[in-house]
Amino acid sequence: MSVVLEALGVRVAYGPTTILDGVDVDVHAGQVLALVGPNGAGKSTLLSVLAGDTVPDEGDVRLDALDVRAIRLDELARRRAVLLQENRLSFPFPVRDVVAMGRAPWRGTGAEDDDDRVVGAALATADVAHLATRTYPTLSGGEKARTSFARALAQEPGVLLLDEPTAALDIRHQEALLVESRDRARAGAAVVVVLHDLTLAAAYADRVVVLADGRVRGDGPPVDVLTSALVSDVYQHPVDVFTRPGSDELVVLPVRTPAHRPVAAGKESR
């Protein structure tokens, strides 16, 4: 699998606070890469750097071996799509129009002829086709997240960058989004996804990068990286990692003492 996107020696600081410090990450075609770590670890900043939206104080970012800063914005938008944590839109556009915004980079190219087909497919894939005529501000948080995911899919990018895309979603739509992301990778795309749910990361990522205090603490297959020792250390909370019976699926759970467990109805704590 070829490297399509890479960060080399990236450092980002806001005033006296260093957010990323000497980070190296490579992203491969055909692979889902999950960025995990505690709050403030630098995950969203790293995603923004990889997208070319944040210019690092030190280091380089290359997309297809080109300095991302040297790529024209319209060309960059055709190569990579970004789904942000917050999905804000000031005007009451219908959902279909919001998704169609993902086709803007292809305006004036031969791919423009496929706009209707691509937008329709993206609406269906993200399960928002039935919302096509609803205005974006009237949607629930999860419906907005799915609409924004559909917009990113409509760009038909070779690199898909997703920042906490499952945060507002119910279980069914979390699974559907990550299945689609994995399918895109299997078809040749490179996918980077920021996740807080480590069990989801273990289930769908080919590689996991663990960030803490702005540095990479682990990088590799989930089974090698998501260990009880590393995760407990990084999150500063005891964590159990085990394999679900009858499968090779990893499950990551916090260790809860009796004092942290709810008391069953009709029973008194002792």
N, C-alpha and C positions, 0 to 999 in steps of 0.2 A: 504494500500500500504506500502510495507516494505522499510526501508531506506537501500540503497545499497552503497551510497557514502556520506561521511560527512567530513566537515572541522570543527575542534574544536579549538577555541581560536587562530586562525592563525594570526601571525604577520610576515610581510616581509618588510625589509628595505634595501635600497641601499645607503650605506654611511649614511649621516644624514637625508635622505629622507625616511619617512615611507610610504609605498605603501598600506599595509593592516595592520589594527590595531585591533586585538581582534575579528576577523570575525568568526562567527558560521554559517554554511550553511549545510543543509541536502538535499540529492537528493533521490527521491523515484522512485522505479520501476513503470512503467505505467504512468509516468508524464513528461511533458515538463516544464522545469524550465528556465526562461529567466533572464539573468543578464543584467541590464540596468544601466545607469548612465552617467554623463558627461565624457569628455576626462580626463584621468588621475585618474579616480575614483578607479582603481584597478581591473577592470573586467577581462582583459586578464591575469593579474597576478594570480587572483583567479582561473581562468580556468586552468592555468598551474600548480598551486598547487594541484588542484583536480586531474589532470592527473598524478601527481607524477613526473612531469618534473622539477618543482621548489621545492626545500626543504625549508620550512618556517623556519625563525629564532626562532619562538616559535609556539607551537600548534601541533596538530596531524591531519593526514588525514587517513581515514579508508575506505577501499573498501571491502565490504562484511565482515565487522567487523575486518579486518586484517589491520595492519599498511601498508600503500601502499609502504613504503620503504623496507618492508620485502618480497615483492612479486617479484619473478624472472621476468626479463624483458620480456621474451617470454610469460609467463603466463599473465603478465599485458597487453600485446598487444592483447591477446585473449579475455580479459575481457572488455577493453575499447579502443575506437578509438578517435583520436584527429584530428580535421581539424583546421589548423592554419590560421591566417589572411593572411599571405603571402605564396603564393604557388610557391616555387622556386625549380628548378631542373636544374642541370648543364649540363646534357647530353641529346642528342636528342632522347630519348626513344619514341617509338610509344605510343599513348594513351592507347591502350589495355595493354601494358606492365606496364605502370604506375599504372593502376587499379589493375593489377595482383599482384603488390607489396603488396597490402592489404592482400593477402593470405599467405605472408611469415610466420606469426606466427603459421600457421597451418601445415607447412611443417613437414613431419615425423609423422603426426597424421592421424587417420582414415578420418578426414574431408578433407584431401588433395584430395581425390577422387572426391570431389564436386567442385574443383577449376574452371573448365571451365564453369559449370552451374552458379556458384555464380558470376563470373566475367561478364559473359554475361548479367545476370540479373541486375547487378550494372550499367553496361554501358547503358542499356535501361532505367533504372529508372532515371538516371541523365541526360538523353537525350544527350549522347555523343557516342552512338553506331555508328553513321554515321561518327564519327571522329576517329574511332579505329585505322586506319593506319596513321593518321597524327602524326607528331612529336610534342612533348609537347611544345617546344619553339616557334612553329609557330602559336600557338593558341592565341585567344584574351584573355583578362583578365577574362571575364565571362566564356569562354570555359575551361580555366585552373581551375577556381573555381569549375565548375561542374565535371571536371575530378578528382579533389582532393576529392570532395564529394563522387564520385563513389568509389574511393580507400578506403575511410573510411567505406562505406557500405560493401565493399567486405570483410572487417575484420569480419563481422557478430558479432559485439560486443554487450554485454549486456548494456554497457554505451557508449553513443555517446556524445562527447564534441566538440562543434562547435563554433569557434571564428569568429564572424562577417561573417557568410557564405553567406549572401545576398548582401554584399557591392558592388560586381562587377556584380551583376545579373540584368537582365531586370525584369519587373513586372511579366511576365509569369513564369520565372524560380525562382524568389523569392517565389512565391506562391507554385510552385511545390515542391521546396526543403522543405518548412515548412510543407506542407501537408504530405510529406513522413516522415519527422521527427515526426510529430504527430501520423502517422500510426504506426511507429516503437514503439512509446511509448504505444499506445493502444494494441500492441501485447506483451507488457511486458518489453520493454527496458526503461532505464532511459536516458533522453535527457537533456543536458544543452546547452543553446545557448546564446551567447553574441549578443545583437541587439542594434542598435541605433534608429531604427524606432519603436517608442512606440506603434503606431497603429498596426503594425505587431505583436509586443509582446502581446498586448491585445487580438489579434485575435487567436493566436495559443498557447499561454502558459497557462498551468494550474496554475502555480505560477510565480510571478515576484519578484525578489530580486533587490531592488534599492540600489546601492552603491554610496557613495559620500565621498570624503576625506578619503578613505580607510576603511570606516565603513558601516555597513548595516543600511540604513535609513528606509527601508520598506521591508516586506516579507509577501506575501499572494496572494490571488486571484487577478487578474488584476483589477477588479471592486473596490476592497478595497484599493489597493495600488496606482494605477495610478489616483490620485486625482489632481485637479487643484492646490490645495494648496501645496502638497508635490512636485509635478513635477516642479512647478514654483520656489519653494525654492531651490530645488536641482540643477536645471539648470540655476538658476539666470536669468530667462527670463519669462515673463508672458505667461502662457499656458492655453488654454481652453480644457476641457475634456467633451465630450458630447456623447450621444447615437445616432447612425445613425437612422433616421426616419424609422419606420417599422421593426426594428430589435433591438436586445439587444447588438449590436456590438459597442464597445467603439472607439471613434475617438479622437486622441490627436493632437492638432494643436497649433503652436505658435501664440500669439496675435501680429498682425502687425498693426502698426499705419499708417495713410494715407501717411506719409513721406516715409514709407518702401514699399509702393505698386507701381508697375509700372504704368506709365501714359498710358492710352489707345491711340492708334494711332489717330491723328487728334485732340486730346484734350490737353489743356494746364493745368498744375497744378496750383492750387490757394492757 
